[in-house]
Amino acid sequence: MLLLLLLQVWASCLWLGHSEVVTSFQTCPQFFFRGTPPINGLQPNCPAWICQRYNNQYHYATLYDRCLRIPVYSAYLYQPGQGPRPKHWMVEPQLMGPNYSNNMQTETTLRNQSKVTLQQIMNSQAVSQDYTNLTGLNRGHLNPRCHQPNNNSITATFTLTNIVPQNQNLNGGAWSQYEVQTMANMSQGCTTTYVVVGAVPGNNYIANGRVNIPGYIWSSACCILRNNQRKTWAVIAVNGNNPVQVLTLGQLENRLTNLYRRGQVSLFHTDCPR
């Protein structure tokens, strides 16, 4: 009986490895410098590894916390572009189970095509109604649409597995300035820029305790320069009406190690300078 159970678990892991909700990021390593994701110092108690797939293409990677219903981090390539703001938010069907679509979908599409209830979706992740009637908070992207190059990749950022409840003044102020101006300035001379943006869980919640409000928002980058050298930068901000603190990559990793208390945090391959 035990052997049969182990075989079932093994088969399930093999199947998941070829879908959007995966057992590791080996399915979409292109979003990490040298294919190396952050080590386990960030891993939550209820992790889900998501290769964010829209229109049959991977656009970025997200480590999602099923228990707190927020992403731990999203990793992507910085390729700023322009495109219309999407009108609809999506969810991740395979957080409900491996037999569902491996493309992100709107709640309406998922309910109609897969004949599931809203409650079934809510059991596995945040939904749009969790973010209604917020006071002082709004939907804060980890991977922002302004860092994506085309309509498909921009649309792919509008999934609830890529957002957290963020202080609206921070989101529209100092954090927006970092995303638009600082990133553009810091990435000058870079041929490829790898980004990992995350959120440290806080002590408060929205939606009657369903979705955690992060205590901190942070961002880090490692870029390849034209001379094949590398440079890095990092920031962190308390999730309030606060300034963005500029750090070295090593300083941010040490800060996150102390905040998460799950072991040493390393956000990029060791070839990225600290």
Rosetta silent file (secondary structure, phi, psi, omega in degrees, C-alpha in Angstrom):
SEQUENCE: MLLLLLLQVWASCLWLGHSEVVTSFQTCPQFFFRGTPPINGLQPNCPAWICQRYNNQYHYATLYDRCLRIPVYSAYLYQPGQGPRPKHWMVEPQLMGPNYSNNMQTETTLRNQSKVTLQQIMNSQAVSQDYTNLTGLNRGHLNPRCHQPNNNSITATFTLTNIVPQNQNLNGGAWSQYEVQTMANMSQGCTTTYVVVGAVPGNNYIANGRVNIPGYIWSSACCILRNNQRKTWAVIAVNGNNPVQVLTLGQLENRLTNLYRRGQVSLFHTDCPR
SCORE:     score description
SCORE:     0.000 S_00000001
   1 L     0.000  -43.589  179.159    0.000    0.000    0.000 S_00000001
   2 H   -62.995  -40.831  178.739    2.826    2.364    0.909 S_00000001
   3 H   -61.084  -40.685  178.680    4.590    1.568   -2.373 S_00000001
   4 H   -63.326  -41.608  179.406    1.424    2.398   -4.326 S_00000001
   5 H   -63.580  -43.285  179.265    1.091    5.734   -2.507 S_00000001
   6 H   -63.805  -38.452  177.499    4.711    6.646   -3.241 S_00000001
   7 H   -64.285  -38.207  178.418    4.241    5.784   -6.899 S_00000001
   8 H   -65.409  -43.242  178.457    1.163    8.024   -7.065 S_00000001
   9 H   -63.276  -43.879  179.453    3.032   10.935   -5.493 S_00000001
  10 H   -61.029  -44.127  179.167    5.978   10.401   -7.866 S_00000001
  11 H   -64.065  -39.463  178.943    3.688   10.324  -10.907 S_00000001
  12 H   -62.922  -42.354  179.641    1.924   13.467   -9.736 S_00000001
  13 H   -63.938  -39.772  177.462    5.236   15.296   -9.389 S_00000001
  14 H   -62.282  -41.846 -178.928    6.261   14.267  -12.889 S_00000001
  15 H   -65.496  -44.997 -177.904    2.999   15.568  -14.335 S_00000001
  16 H   -64.014  -28.555 -178.020    3.210   18.866  -12.497 S_00000001
  17 L   -63.037  -15.389 -179.964    6.725   19.428  -13.774 S_00000001
  18 L  -108.609   15.255 -177.316    5.300   20.087  -17.255 S_00000001
  19 L  -123.982 -174.355 -173.668    2.558   22.477  -16.199 S_00000001
  20 L   -73.510  -46.982  173.803    2.281   25.990  -14.862 S_00000001
  21 E   -84.161  110.866 -166.881    2.191   25.159  -11.154 S_00000001
  22 E  -116.636  172.231  178.845    5.448   23.249  -10.946 S_00000001
  23 L   -88.864  -14.790  173.357    7.604   21.481   -8.383 S_00000001
  24 L  -161.450  175.952 -178.654   10.554   23.787   -9.115 S_00000001
  25 H   -89.443   19.338  177.159   11.441   26.555  -11.554 S_00000001
  26 H   -65.110  -19.867  177.649   13.279   24.175  -13.892 S_00000001
  27 H   -73.803  -28.901 -178.201   10.358   24.643  -16.286 S_00000001
  28 L  -136.805   60.137 -177.313   11.050   28.393  -16.625 S_00000001
  29 H   -71.814  -11.984 -174.223   14.708   29.018  -15.638 S_00000001
  30 H   -65.656  -13.991 -178.080   15.084   31.868  -18.139 S_00000001
  31 H   -91.163    3.525 -179.742   13.782   34.388  -15.610 S_00000001
  32 L  -123.772  138.890  177.786   16.722   33.817  -13.227 S_00000001
  33 H   -60.595  126.129 -175.265   20.371   34.769  -13.740 S_00000001
  34 H    54.640   27.972  176.958   22.221   31.575  -14.669 S_00000001
  35 H    65.036   22.542 -174.175   18.945   29.735  -14.071 S_00000001
  36 L  -110.862  105.630  177.551   19.377   30.087  -10.299 S_00000001
  37 L   -76.279  167.130  174.383   16.290   31.106   -8.269 S_00000001
  38 L   -54.553  146.067  179.937   16.515   32.423   -4.690 S_00000001
  39 L   -78.895  178.215 -164.678   17.421   29.752   -2.173 S_00000001
  40 H   -69.969    2.428  177.150   15.017   28.433    0.468 S_00000001
  41 H   -62.858  -14.254  178.225   15.415   31.260    2.991 S_00000001
  42 H  -103.429   -7.079 -170.733   12.265   32.751    1.425 S_00000001
  43 L   -69.149  126.539 -179.673   10.206   29.566    1.139 S_00000001
  44 L   -82.185  179.693  179.502    6.879   29.752    3.019 S_00000001
  45 L   -71.169  -27.752 -176.511    5.038   26.941    4.781 S_00000001
  46 L  -124.931   69.145 -172.566    2.589   26.539    1.890 S_00000001
  47 E   -80.738  151.054  168.890    4.624   27.168   -1.272 S_00000001
  48 E  -139.404  124.015  178.484    3.492   27.001   -4.888 S_00000001
  49 E   -93.134  119.716 -174.671    5.993   27.475   -7.716 S_00000001
  50 E  -119.439  120.628  166.123    4.268   29.122  -10.681 S_00000001
  51 E   -89.225  103.473 -168.642    5.668   29.586  -14.173 S_00000001
  52 E   -67.395  111.684 -171.588    3.267   32.369  -15.101 S_00000001
  53 E  -116.378  126.603  175.678    1.727   31.288  -18.396 S_00000001
  54 E  -139.844  135.433 -179.098   -0.584   33.356  -20.567 S_00000001
  55 L    53.887   41.788  175.550   -1.573   32.697  -24.194 S_00000001
  56 L    61.902   31.893  177.477    0.582   29.545  -24.153 S_00000001
  57 E  -143.914  140.697  175.827    3.778   31.385  -23.287 S_00000001
  58 E   -80.587  135.392 -177.329    5.753   31.817  -20.043 S_00000001
  59 E  -117.699  -26.632  176.756    6.203   35.450  -19.026 S_00000001
  60 E  -172.233  178.738 -177.397    7.737   35.328  -15.515 S_00000001
  61 E  -125.170  144.104 -179.046    7.984   33.149  -12.403 S_00000001
  62 E  -135.990  131.661  166.446    6.287   33.491   -9.018 S_00000001
  63 E   -93.627  118.806 -172.662    6.751   31.776   -5.676 S_00000001
  64 E  -111.104  142.584  176.397    3.263   31.934   -4.145 S_00000001
  65 E   -99.279  104.887 -178.063    2.190   31.475   -0.521 S_00000001
  66 L   -63.675  -33.065 -176.268   -1.015   29.435   -0.563 S_00000001
  67 L   -74.034  -45.440 -178.157   -1.676   30.060    3.154 S_00000001
  68 L   -88.086  -12.097  177.631   -1.274   33.854    3.143 S_00000001
  69 L    59.939   39.758  172.326   -2.635   34.161   -0.423 S_00000001
  70 E  -139.147  156.505  173.481    0.101   36.527   -1.581 S_00000001
  71 E   -72.610  144.954  170.511    3.217   36.031   -3.702 S_00000001
  72 E   -77.899  -46.505  174.104    6.540   35.697   -1.898 S_00000001
  73 E  -158.810  159.570  168.049    8.306   37.034   -4.972 S_00000001
  74 E  -123.300  139.041 -179.057    8.033   37.363   -8.743 S_00000001
  75 E  -119.995  135.840 -175.049   11.089   37.046  -10.997 S_00000001
  76 E  -158.444  171.661  172.804   11.267   38.474  -14.507 S_00000001
  77 E   -95.151  132.195  179.356   13.380   40.159  -17.158 S_00000001
  78 L   -78.927  108.677 -179.252   13.239   43.955  -17.164 S_00000001
  79 L  -139.437   73.788 -171.455   12.094   44.899  -20.664 S_00000001
  80 L   -61.787  137.181  178.334   10.096   48.132  -20.339 S_00000001
  81 L  -151.019 -167.168 -178.437    7.480   48.796  -22.981 S_00000001
  82 L  -131.910  151.322  178.206    4.045   50.265  -23.483 S_00000001
  83 L   179.720  163.170 -178.566    0.577   48.846  -23.910 S_00000001
  84 L   -65.871  149.891  176.756   -3.010   49.344  -22.758 S_00000001
  85 L   -72.409  124.699  179.213   -3.919   48.611  -19.163 S_00000001
  86 L   -61.099  150.020 -177.323   -5.792   45.277  -19.014 S_00000001
  87 L   -94.322  -16.698 -173.671   -9.414   45.467  -17.893 S_00000001
  88 L  -126.491  147.975  176.190   -9.669   42.084  -16.178 S_00000001
  89 L   -99.942  149.449 -177.030   -7.800   40.277  -13.431 S_00000001
  90 E  -119.494  167.941  176.572   -6.932   36.602  -13.653 S_00000001
  91 E  -128.112  174.421 -177.850   -6.320   33.679  -11.324 S_00000001
  92 L  -105.904  103.585 -175.881   -4.208   30.517  -11.512 S_00000001
  93 H   -57.002  -38.589 -173.536   -6.383   27.454  -12.291 S_00000001
  94 H   -75.693   -3.687  168.804   -3.749   24.881  -11.347 S_00000001
  95 H   -67.752  -19.613  175.397   -3.603   26.116   -7.769 S_00000001
  96 L   -83.334  -23.638 -178.526   -6.847   24.132   -7.486 S_00000001
  97 L   158.472  158.788 -173.220   -5.256   21.011   -8.955 S_00000001
  98 L   -71.263  -11.982 -177.540   -3.192   19.704  -11.897 S_00000001
  99 L   -85.602   -2.132  179.842   -6.193   18.799  -14.046 S_00000001
 100 L   -93.212  172.966 -174.954   -7.126   22.425  -14.665 S_00000001
 101 L   -56.649  144.361  175.641   -5.791   24.751  -17.380 S_00000001
 102 L   -95.312   13.634  170.338   -2.100   25.639  -17.306 S_00000001
 103 L  -110.642  138.297  174.682   -2.888   29.140  -18.583 S_00000001
 104 L   -59.345  147.356 -177.629   -4.043   31.882  -16.212 S_00000001
 105 E  -141.120  159.765  170.810   -7.730   32.707  -16.675 S_00000001
 106 E   -71.043  157.726  178.731  -10.334   35.152  -15.437 S_00000001
 107 H   -59.248  -39.113 -178.828  -12.564   33.866  -12.663 S_00000001
 108 H   -64.473  -46.133  179.122  -15.553   33.963  -15.024 S_00000001
 109 H   -62.273  -44.509 -179.218  -13.819   31.933  -17.718 S_00000001
 110 H   -62.430  -42.462 -179.280  -12.555   29.406  -15.203 S_00000001
 111 H   -67.360  -39.847 -177.642  -15.983   28.972  -13.626 S_00000001
 112 H   -74.233  -42.806 -175.525  -17.747   28.611  -16.979 S_00000001
 113 H   -79.383  -37.119 -175.695  -15.251   26.327  -18.709 S_00000001
 114 H  -100.958   -3.090  177.404  -14.249   24.142  -15.768 S_00000001
 115 L    56.425   46.137  175.785  -17.623   24.193  -13.954 S_00000001
 116 L  -109.116  164.345  179.485  -16.094   25.176  -10.625 S_00000001
 117 L   -96.279  162.123  175.272  -17.539   27.445   -7.955 S_00000001
 118 H   -59.958  -37.680 -179.829  -16.126   30.707   -6.688 S_00000001
 119 H   -62.335  -37.037  176.926  -15.599   29.007   -3.330 S_00000001
 120 H   -62.455  -40.409  177.176  -13.392   26.375   -4.949 S_00000001
 121 H   -66.870  -43.624 -177.814  -11.199   29.106   -6.401 S_00000001
 122 H   -62.116  -30.042 -179.336  -11.157   30.973   -3.078 S_00000001
 123 L   -65.736  -21.717 -173.850   -9.942   27.881   -1.264 S_00000001
 124 L  -108.773  -15.082 -172.018   -6.687   27.917   -3.235 S_00000001
 125 L  -169.721  174.746  174.495   -5.880   31.625   -3.744 S_00000001
 126 L   -72.742  150.929  176.588   -6.978   35.241   -3.563 S_00000001
 127 L  -127.252  170.581 -173.205   -9.885   36.377   -5.741 S_00000001
 128 H   -59.282  -38.610 -176.277  -11.009   39.773   -6.978 S_00000001
 129 H   -66.432  -19.493  175.490  -13.598   40.309   -4.263 S_00000001
 130 H   -63.622  -26.080 -175.496  -10.829   40.089   -1.637 S_00000001
 131 H  -102.269   15.794  177.419   -9.515   43.403   -2.985 S_00000001
 132 L   -91.123  152.943  175.681  -12.812   45.329   -2.979 S_00000001
 133 L    57.951   39.515  177.878  -13.656   48.142   -0.558 S_00000001
 134 L   -81.251  148.583  176.776  -10.066   48.622    0.570 S_00000001
 135 L  -118.323  115.338  178.309   -9.099   51.627    2.697 S_00000001
 136 L    77.796    2.914 -179.270   -5.630   53.031    2.196 S_00000001
 137 E  -130.485  156.011  169.909   -4.539   49.996    0.183 S_00000001
 138 E  -147.724 -175.359 -176.303   -4.690   48.928   -3.455 S_00000001
 139 E   -80.459  109.559 -178.071   -3.466   46.147   -5.720 S_00000001
 140 E  -100.677  115.107  177.311    0.301   46.356   -5.813 S_00000001
 141 E   -68.668  140.087  164.617    2.072   44.478   -8.604 S_00000001
 142 L   -82.484  -52.092  171.263    5.346   42.754   -7.835 S_00000001
 143 L   -93.464  103.915 -174.501    6.067   42.410  -11.547 S_00000001
 144 L   -80.270  151.925 -178.012    4.672   45.723  -12.851 S_00000001
 145 H   -64.522  -28.501 -178.013    3.193   46.072  -16.311 S_00000001
 146 H   -70.674   -8.567  177.996    5.538   48.975  -17.134 S_00000001
 147 H   -98.129    7.592 -176.173    8.476   46.531  -17.004 S_00000001
 148 L  -113.407  149.356 -167.110    7.010   44.297  -19.731 S_00000001
 149 L   -90.009  -18.656 -173.345    7.529   44.702  -23.504 S_00000001
 150 L  -148.323  175.242 -173.983    4.238   43.780  -25.210 S_00000001
 151 H   -59.884  -42.804 -179.237    0.501   43.327  -24.782 S_00000001
 152 H   -64.125  -45.747 -178.443    0.657   39.642  -23.852 S_00000001
 153 H   -69.540  -32.587  175.406    3.353   40.095  -21.216 S_00000001
 154 H   -66.305  -45.591  178.830    1.572   43.157  -19.820 S_00000001
 155 H   -60.525  -36.337 -177.982   -1.702   41.241  -19.574 S_00000001
 156 H   -64.534  -21.656  177.972    0.112   38.393  -17.805 S_00000001
 157 L   -75.705  -14.294 -177.613    1.014   40.708  -14.917 S_00000001
 158 L   -91.432   59.623  172.309   -2.690   41.158  -14.154 S_00000001
 159 E  -122.680  145.291 -176.971   -3.063   37.987  -12.137 S_00000001
 160 H   -70.323  -10.077  174.074   -3.887   37.922   -8.446 S_00000001
 161 H   -82.961    0.761 -179.617   -0.888   35.657   -7.854 S_00000001
 162 H  -116.194    6.912 -177.012    1.344   38.647   -8.746 S_00000001
 163 E  -128.376  158.891  176.302   -0.144   41.279   -6.437 S_00000001
 164 E  -133.984  159.062  171.169   -0.259   42.161   -2.750 S_00000001
 165 E   -69.136  110.322 -175.683   -2.277   44.664   -0.712 S_00000001
 166 E  -114.869  141.559  175.491    0.047   47.674   -0.946 S_00000001
 167 E   -53.391  127.701 -171.839   -0.236   51.046    0.719 S_00000001
 168 H   -67.810  -30.553  178.200   -1.780   53.252   -1.961 S_00000001
 169 H   -71.277  -39.674  176.018    0.485   56.226   -1.234 S_00000001
 170 H   -65.986  -45.759 -177.152    3.605   54.072   -1.499 S_00000001
 171 H   -61.728  -39.287 -178.028    2.306   52.316   -4.622 S_00000001
 172 H   -93.247   -3.435 -176.032    1.481   55.576   -6.373 S_00000001
 173 L  -117.553 -103.123 -173.233    4.424   57.526   -4.988 S_00000001
 174 H   -62.687  -36.662 -179.276    7.930   56.425   -3.991 S_00000001
 175 H   -70.515  -40.280  177.119    7.522   52.838   -5.241 S_00000001
 176 H   -62.399  -39.629  178.039    6.194   53.994   -8.611 S_00000001
 177 H   -62.947  -39.561  177.306    9.124   56.386   -8.907 S_00000001
 178 H   -63.910  -46.774 -177.328   11.505   53.510   -8.270 S_00000001
 179 H   -60.990  -39.444 -172.963    9.780   51.283  -10.854 S_00000001
 180 H   -91.057  -53.739 -171.238    9.752   53.952  -13.573 S_00000001
 181 H   -88.952  -51.613 -175.510   12.690   56.292  -13.028 S_00000001
 182 H   -64.158  -43.238  179.518   15.243   54.508  -10.846 S_00000001
 183 H   -61.388  -40.407  179.470   15.031   51.230  -12.764 S_00000001
 184 H   -64.283  -41.592 -179.485   15.513   53.058  -16.064 S_00000001
 185 H   -68.827  -45.353 -175.579   18.540   54.928  -14.710 S_00000001
 186 H   -68.780  -28.581 -175.612   20.148   51.935  -13.013 S_00000001
 187 L   -89.152    3.738  176.886   19.734   49.644  -16.031 S_00000001
 188 L   -62.762  132.766 -177.885   21.540   51.937  -18.465 S_00000001
 189 L    87.702   -3.373 -179.822   24.328   49.996  -20.114 S_00000001
 190 E   -89.062  135.736  173.966   22.729   46.649  -19.244 S_00000001
 191 E   -87.759  -33.680  176.162   22.131   44.107  -21.993 S_00000001
 192 E  -142.857  131.412  179.773   19.974   41.864  -19.762 S_00000001
 193 E  -122.732  118.233  177.871   18.494   42.758  -16.380 S_00000001
 194 E   -95.587  133.536 -175.066   17.144   40.043  -14.061 S_00000001
 195 E  -127.310  139.074  170.333   14.728   41.236  -11.375 S_00000001
 196 E  -129.050  119.499 -178.692   13.317   39.628   -8.239 S_00000001
 197 E  -120.262  134.209 -175.532   10.619   41.608   -6.387 S_00000001
 198 E  -143.012 -178.463 -177.560    9.023   40.374   -3.179 S_00000001
 199 E  -141.176  130.763  176.898    6.940   41.062   -0.102 S_00000001
 200 E   -89.499  124.290 -178.598    7.622   40.256    3.550 S_00000001
 201 L   -56.790  146.367  177.617    4.427   39.075    5.305 S_00000001
 202 L  -110.716 -164.285 -175.972    2.980   41.393    7.936 S_00000001
 203 L  -102.912   -0.878 -177.158    0.673   41.003   10.927 S_00000001
 204 E  -119.345  164.286 -173.503   -2.546   42.316    9.363 S_00000001
 205 E  -139.598  160.086  167.721   -5.013   41.013    6.794 S_00000001
 206 E  -113.845  173.229  174.218   -7.781   42.052    4.420 S_00000001
 207 L    58.084   47.759  177.171  -10.905   40.123    3.393 S_00000001
 208 L    56.149   41.753  175.549  -11.707   38.849    6.904 S_00000001
 209 L    86.400    7.389 -176.986   -8.272   37.362    7.387 S_00000001
 210 L   -79.829  -38.932 -170.913   -7.950   35.743    3.969 S_00000001
 211 E  -123.233  124.335 -178.291   -5.134   37.833    2.434 S_00000001
 212 E   -71.150  143.781  172.102   -2.037   39.007    4.274 S_00000001
 213 E   -98.189  114.410 -177.856   -0.916   42.646    4.152 S_00000001
 214 L   -59.647  149.147  174.427    2.884   42.652    3.717 S_00000001
 215 L   -84.328  -29.474 -178.899    5.017   44.524    6.200 S_00000001
 216 E  -139.908  150.914  169.256    7.678   45.316    3.601 S_00000001
 217 E  -118.551  136.843 -178.048    8.023   45.465   -0.192 S_00000001
 218 E  -138.526  160.275  178.951   11.462   44.866   -1.692 S_00000001
 219 E  -147.222  147.791  179.316   13.134   44.691   -5.092 S_00000001
 220 E  -145.966  154.401 -179.284   16.515   43.513   -6.392 S_00000001
 221 E  -146.909  146.217  172.594   18.236   43.355   -9.760 S_00000001
 222 E  -132.339  120.591 -176.143   21.320   41.810  -11.333 S_00000001
 223 E  -120.990  150.912  175.835   22.260   43.013  -14.800 S_00000001
 224 E   -96.813  122.654 -179.719   24.805   41.994  -17.408 S_00000001
 225 E   -85.184  167.763 -175.877   26.744   44.962  -18.775 S_00000001
 226 L   -64.541  -23.825  177.266   27.997   45.304  -22.339 S_00000001
 227 L   -89.984   12.585  179.547   31.533   44.400  -21.234 S_00000001
 228 L    69.857   11.916  169.525   30.105   41.172  -19.735 S_00000001
 229 L   -82.669  174.521 -179.014   30.595   42.521  -16.222 S_00000001
 230 E  -132.586  148.636  172.595   27.694   42.551  -13.790 S_00000001
 231 E  -137.799  158.427 -177.270   26.172   45.062  -11.400 S_00000001
 232 E  -135.952  160.590  171.654   23.388   44.838   -8.840 S_00000001
 233 E  -155.315  165.147 -175.484   21.100   47.094   -6.853 S_00000001
 234 E  -159.915  154.365  176.533   18.301   46.683   -4.310 S_00000001
 235 E  -144.596  161.929  173.732   15.660   48.581   -2.360 S_00000001
 236 E  -148.522  150.829  178.250   13.188   47.971    0.453 S_00000001
 237 E  -145.688  137.798  168.501   10.265   49.966    1.837 S_00000001
 238 E   -62.895  138.954 -176.503    7.951   49.607    4.795 S_00000001
 239 L   -76.986   69.000  177.291    4.467   49.023    3.370 S_00000001
 240 L  -151.389 -166.042  178.455    3.184   52.449    4.358 S_00000001
 241 L   -81.494   73.106 -169.845    3.527   56.017    3.166 S_00000001
 242 L  -128.667  159.337  174.729    7.299   55.689    3.377 S_00000001
 243 L   -73.101  165.463  176.041   10.413   56.367    1.316 S_00000001
 244 L   -94.672  125.727 -178.385   12.241   53.635   -0.543 S_00000001
 245 E   -92.257  124.796 -179.959   15.548   52.700    1.083 S_00000001
 246 E   -86.616  130.990 -178.227   18.407   51.999   -1.346 S_00000001
 247 E  -132.916  165.191  165.443   20.645   49.059   -0.391 S_00000001
 248 L   -78.210  164.506  177.361   23.347   46.893   -1.873 S_00000001
 249 H   -60.783  -42.654  179.107   22.244   43.396   -2.859 S_00000001
 250 H   -61.978  -40.080  178.381   24.176   41.952    0.077 S_00000001
 251 H   -64.131  -40.822  178.640   22.525   44.370    2.508 S_00000001
 252 H   -65.467  -43.486 -179.908   19.063   43.432    1.250 S_00000001
 253 H   -60.154  -41.225  177.889   19.808   39.710    1.534 S_00000001
 254 H   -67.042  -38.645  178.608   20.960   40.163    5.141 S_00000001
 255 H   -63.715  -44.499 -179.624   17.904   42.273    5.912 S_00000001
 256 H   -68.492  -34.531  175.857   15.571   39.646    4.464 S_00000001
 257 H   -57.653  -42.246  179.294   17.386   36.885    6.344 S_00000001
 258 H   -72.920  -34.006 -177.956   16.522   38.699    9.585 S_00000001
 259 H   -75.965  -43.096 -177.559   12.956   39.490    8.548 S_00000001
 260 H   -80.679  -34.424  179.853   11.954   36.047    7.269 S_00000001
 261 L    55.473   43.505  177.417   13.960   34.028    9.839 S_00000001
 262 L  -122.106   15.177 -176.367   13.970   30.951    7.620 S_00000001
 263 L   113.886  172.740 -177.168   17.696   30.758    6.942 S_00000001
 264 L   -62.065  132.993  179.326   20.166   32.701    4.870 S_00000001
 265 L   -97.106  130.469  171.547   18.596   34.492    1.889 S_00000001
 266 L  -132.090  117.380 -172.452   20.399   34.555   -1.462 S_00000001
 267 L   -88.367  -25.457 -177.031   18.441   36.205   -4.262 S_00000001
 268 L  -137.781  164.904  172.656   20.806   35.618   -7.193 S_00000001
 269 L   -51.228  150.574 -175.782   23.627   33.373   -8.365 S_00000001
 270 L   -63.904  -15.449  176.989   26.924   34.087   -6.601 S_00000001
 271 L   -72.267  -11.507  174.172   28.321   35.710   -9.776 S_00000001
 272 L   -83.703  124.337 -174.570   26.120   38.732   -9.051 S_00000001
 273 L   -66.018  143.179  179.527   28.165   41.133   -6.870 S_00000001
 274 L   -95.965    0.000    0.000   26.995   41.781   -3.335 S_00000001
